[in-house]
Amino acid sequence: MGVYLIAIFIVAKTIAESYTFMKVIVVTREAQKSLDRMQPKRRAAIYAKLDAYALGQPVDIKKMKGKNYYRIRVGQDRVIIDDQGRMVMVVEAGPRGSIYKE
């Protein structure tokens, strides 16, 4: 009985800790338009990678030079984000060739 309660406590504590560190993802209107135009498979991959980043899992992320933004690599696509601590704002998403052009 005692071991069972300890196991439940450890699992509940682990679940609670993972949710306390989850970041909130906000998608800008421009980024949402880009995501809506994408194929469903590519869009799902981007959302999965954003969820992984929000949960604190490792993703391929780099700080952009000359800007306060970060980029996340998702196959041939890139997602430009503004990490503001608990909130992550998706600024732009699209193919790697055209995403950096302004």
Summary of the structure (lengths in Angstrom):
residues: 102
radius of gyration: 17.0
end to end distance: 62.3
largest distance: 62.3
contacts: 249
relative contact order: 0.18
helix: 46%
strand: 27%
